[in-house]
């Protein structure tokens, strides 16, 4: 499965990135990543080329002198862990669009590369105030600058919290959590409901399964179980969520749902 991600970097004021400065920042932050400015010379990049090449991939960085499309639900979700999210979204005045071109890689390598480029952009542009990942997850620019340094970390230390939201909720039998953004890696989200686990443990279970699916793709089959040991097993069913508008999910439970 191949997948392109579309990321928006929100700007407090409209600005055009300096592609030479961006390429230098990528080299400094990720020296293991082969990269060059597409189009030849540094001078041509300064004149407005929107492309850079990292390894075998082309990345487009396009400046838009207007706010990103409004999405109140996105910013409401983001505000649960980032209280300033809605205010930042309301005051931004420009944005950048970042995407890896082509269809040659699995989702994880593309996510890594896109994340590395975004982190370098934020490091070179003080106007950056937020990032919207694939229309699903919004985070602060400061968090992106810090966590994107782990773009090429080994499993399980990916900066997956930049790519996937984990949202708790109350269920009829206890508590639950649902992901937002995992389907780009594994075709479905996770919906986990329990009457046995405390919230912190539940969130860790969902995070661990999310990272596993980011690494391996949609390998968990309908009817599989997972858990830390033979005494702690949770069932997984493929279904369309009754709670979240028919969203395709890996429905997980400890026998309570």
C-alpha positions as CSV (number, residue, x, y, z in Angstrom):
1,X,0.0,0.0,0.0
2,X,1.3,3.5,-0.9
3,X,0.1,6.7,0.7
4,X,0.9,10.4,0.3
5,X,0.4,12.6,3.3
6,X,-0.7,16.2,3.0
7,X,0.5,18.5,5.8
8,X,-0.3,22.1,6.5
9,X,2.1,24.4,8.4
10,X,0.1,27.4,9.7
11,X,1.9,30.8,9.7
12,X,1.1,33.8,11.9
13,X,1.9,35.9,8.8
14,X,2.2,34.8,5.2
15,X,5.8,33.9,4.2
16,X,7.7,32.0,1.5
17,X,10.3,29.5,2.8
18,X,14.0,30.0,1.8
19,X,14.6,26.6,0.2
20,X,18.4,26.9,0.7
21,X,17.9,27.5,4.4
22,X,15.5,24.6,4.5
23,X,17.9,22.2,2.9
24,X,20.7,23.3,5.3
25,X,18.4,22.8,8.2
26,X,17.5,19.3,7.0
27,X,21.2,18.4,6.6
28,X,21.9,19.7,10.1
29,X,19.0,17.9,11.8
30,X,19.2,14.6,9.7
31,X,22.7,14.2,8.4
32,X,21.9,10.6,7.4
33,X,19.3,11.8,4.9
34,X,20.7,12.4,1.3
35,X,19.2,15.6,0.0
36,X,19.6,18.3,-2.7
37,X,17.7,21.3,-4.0
38,X,15.7,20.3,-7.1
39,X,16.5,22.5,-10.1
40,X,20.2,22.7,-9.8
41,X,21.7,25.7,-8.0
42,X,21.0,27.4,-4.8
43,X,20.3,30.5,-6.8
44,X,17.4,28.9,-8.6
45,X,15.9,27.7,-5.3
46,X,16.0,31.3,-3.9
47,X,14.0,32.4,-7.0
48,X,11.1,30.2,-6.0
49,X,11.5,26.5,-6.8
50,X,9.0,24.7,-4.5
51,X,10.8,21.3,-4.7
52,X,13.6,19.6,-2.8
53,X,14.9,16.1,-3.3
54,X,15.5,13.8,-0.3
55,X,17.0,10.5,-1.4
56,X,14.8,9.2,-4.2
57,X,11.8,11.4,-3.2
58,X,10.6,14.8,-4.3
59,X,9.0,17.0,-1.6
60,X,6.8,20.0,-2.6
61,X,6.7,23.0,-0.3
62,X,4.1,25.5,-1.5
63,X,3.3,28.8,0.2
64,X,-0.3,30.0,0.4
65,X,-0.9,33.6,1.4
66,X,-4.2,32.9,3.1
67,X,-5.5,31.0,6.1
68,X,-6.0,27.2,5.8
69,X,-9.6,26.0,5.5
70,X,-11.6,26.2,8.7
71,X,-12.2,22.9,10.6
72,X,-13.8,23.5,14.0
73,X,-13.9,19.8,14.9
74,X,-10.1,19.4,14.3
75,X,-9.3,22.3,16.5
76,X,-11.7,21.3,19.2
77,X,-10.0,17.9,19.4
78,X,-6.6,19.5,19.4
79,X,-7.5,21.7,22.3
80,X,-8.0,18.7,24.6
81,X,-4.2,18.4,24.9
82,X,-3.2,21.9,23.6
83,X,-5.4,24.5,25.2
84,X,-4.2,27.3,22.9
85,X,-5.1,25.4,19.7
86,X,-8.3,27.2,18.8
87,X,-6.8,30.7,19.4
88,X,-3.8,29.9,17.3
89,X,-5.9,28.6,14.5
90,X,-8.1,31.7,14.6
91,X,-5.2,34.2,14.3
92,X,-3.1,32.5,11.6
93,X,-2.9,34.3,8.3
94,X,-1.0,32.1,5.9
95,X,0.1,28.4,5.5
96,X,2.4,26.1,3.7
97,X,1.4,22.8,2.0
98,X,4.0,20.0,2.3
99,X,3.7,16.7,0.5
100,X,6.0,13.9,-0.8
101,X,5.3,13.5,-4.6
102,X,4.8,10.1,-6.2
103,X,3.6,6.8,-5.0
104,X,6.7,4.7,-4.5
105,X,6.8,4.1,-0.7
106,X,4.8,2.6,2.1
107,X,3.1,5.1,4.5
108,X,5.7,5.0,7.3
109,X,8.7,6.1,5.2
110,X,6.6,8.9,3.7
111,X,5.5,10.0,7.1
112,X,9.1,10.0,8.4
113,X,10.3,12.1,5.4
114,X,7.4,14.6,5.6
115,X,7.9,15.0,9.3
116,X,11.6,15.7,8.9
117,X,11.0,18.4,6.4
118,X,8.3,20.0,8.5
119,X,10.6,20.1,11.5
120,X,13.3,21.8,9.5
121,X,10.8,24.3,8.1
122,X,9.8,25.2,11.6
123,X,13.4,25.6,12.7
124,X,14.0,28.1,9.9
125,X,10.7,30.1,9.9
126,X,9.6,31.9,13.1
127,X,6.2,32.5,11.6
128,X,5.2,28.8,12.0
129,X,2.6,28.4,14.8
130,X,0.9,25.0,14.1
131,X,0.9,21.9,11.9
132,X,-2.2,20.0,10.6
133,X,-1.2,16.5,9.7
134,X,-3.3,14.9,6.9
135,X,-6.4,16.8,7.9
136,X,-6.7,14.7,11.1
137,X,-4.3,15.9,13.8
138,X,-3.3,19.4,14.9
139,X,-0.3,20.1,17.1
140,X,1.8,23.2,18.0
141,X,4.8,24.2,16.0
142,X,7.0,23.9,19.2
143,X,6.0,20.3,19.7
144,X,6.6,19.5,16.0
145,X,10.1,21.1,16.1
146,X,11.0,18.9,19.1
147,X,9.4,15.6,18.3
148,X,10.3,15.7,14.6
149,X,14.0,15.2,15.6
150,X,12.9,11.5,16.0
151,X,11.6,11.2,12.4
152,X,13.9,8.4,11.7
153,X,14.0,6.7,15.1
154,X,13.7,3.0,15.3
155,X,10.5,1.2,16.3
156,X,8.8,1.9,18.6
157,X,10.2,5.4,19.1
158,X,8.5,7.1,16.2
159,X,6.9,10.6,16.8
160,X,3.5,8.9,16.3
161,X,1.7,11.4,18.5
162,X,2.2,14.0,15.7
163,X,0.4,11.6,13.3
164,X,-2.3,10.0,15.5
165,X,-4.7,11.4,18.1
166,X,-6.0,9.1,20.9
167,X,-9.3,10.4,22.2
168,X,-10.9,9.0,25.4
169,X,-14.6,8.7,25.8
170,X,-17.2,7.1,28.2
171,X,-18.9,3.9,27.1
172,X,-22.0,2.2,28.3
173,X,-19.9,-0.3,30.2
174,X,-16.9,1.8,31.3
175,X,-14.4,3.9,29.3
176,X,-13.0,3.8,25.8
177,X,-10.5,5.5,23.4
178,X,-10.6,6.0,19.7
179,X,-7.7,7.0,17.3
180,X,-7.8,9.6,14.6
181,X,-5.2,9.3,11.9
182,X,-4.2,5.7,12.1
183,X,-6.2,4.7,9.1
184,X,-3.6,6.3,6.8
185,X,-1.2,3.6,8.0
186,X,-3.4,0.6,8.7
187,X,-6.7,1.2,6.8
188,X,-8.7,1.4,10.1
189,X,-8.8,3.3,13.4
190,X,-8.7,1.7,16.8
191,X,-11.8,1.8,19.0
192,X,-11.0,0.2,22.4
193,X,-13.6,-0.2,25.2
194,X,-13.1,-1.6,28.6
195,X,-14.6,-1.9,32.1
196,X,-11.4,-3.3,33.6
197,X,-8.6,-0.9,32.8
198,X,-7.9,2.5,34.3
199,X,-7.7,5.4,31.7
200,X,-3.9,5.6,31.8
201,X,-3.4,1.9,31.1
202,X,-6.1,2.1,28.3
203,X,-4.3,4.9,26.6
204,X,-1.0,3.1,26.8
205,X,-2.6,0.0,25.2
206,X,-4.1,2.0,22.4
207,X,-0.8,3.8,21.8
208,X,1.2,0.5,21.7
209,X,-1.2,-1.1,19.3
210,X,-1.1,2.1,17.1
211,X,2.6,2.1,16.9
212,X,2.7,-1.6,16.0
213,X,0.2,-0.9,13.2
214,X,2.2,2.1,12.0
215,X,5.2,-0.2,11.7
216,X,3.5,-3.3,10.2
217,X,0.3,-2.0,8.5
218,X,-3.0,-3.7,8.6
219,X,-1.7,-7.1,9.9
220,X,-4.2,-7.5,12.7
221,X,-7.0,-9.8,11.4
222,X,-10.6,-10.0,12.4
223,X,-10.8,-12.3,15.5
224,X,-7.1,-11.8,16.5
225,X,-6.1,-11.2,20.1
226,X,-3.3,-9.1,21.6
227,X,-1.8,-8.4,25.0
228,X,1.2,-8.3,27.2
229,X,1.1,-12.0,28.2
230,X,-1.2,-15.0,28.1
231,X,-3.2,-13.8,31.0
232,X,-4.0,-10.4,29.4
233,X,-5.6,-10.9,26.0
234,X,-7.9,-8.5,24.2
235,X,-10.0,-9.4,21.2
236,X,-10.0,-7.5,18.0
237,X,-12.9,-7.3,15.5
238,X,-13.1,-5.5,12.2
239,X,-16.3,-3.5,12.1
240,X,-17.8,-0.2,11.3
241,X,-18.2,1.8,14.5
242,X,-21.7,2.1,16.0
243,X,-20.4,5.1,18.0
244,X,-18.4,7.1,15.4
245,X,-20.6,7.3,12.3
246,X,-19.7,4.0,10.7
247,X,-15.9,4.6,10.9
248,X,-14.0,1.4,10.0
249,X,-12.2,0.3,13.2
250,X,-10.3,-2.4,14.9
251,X,-12.8,-2.8,17.7
252,X,-10.9,-4.0,20.8
253,X,-12.4,-5.1,24.1
254,X,-11.6,-7.0,27.3
255,X,-14.9,-8.9,27.1
256,X,-17.0,-6.1,28.4
257,X,-18.4,-4.9,25.0
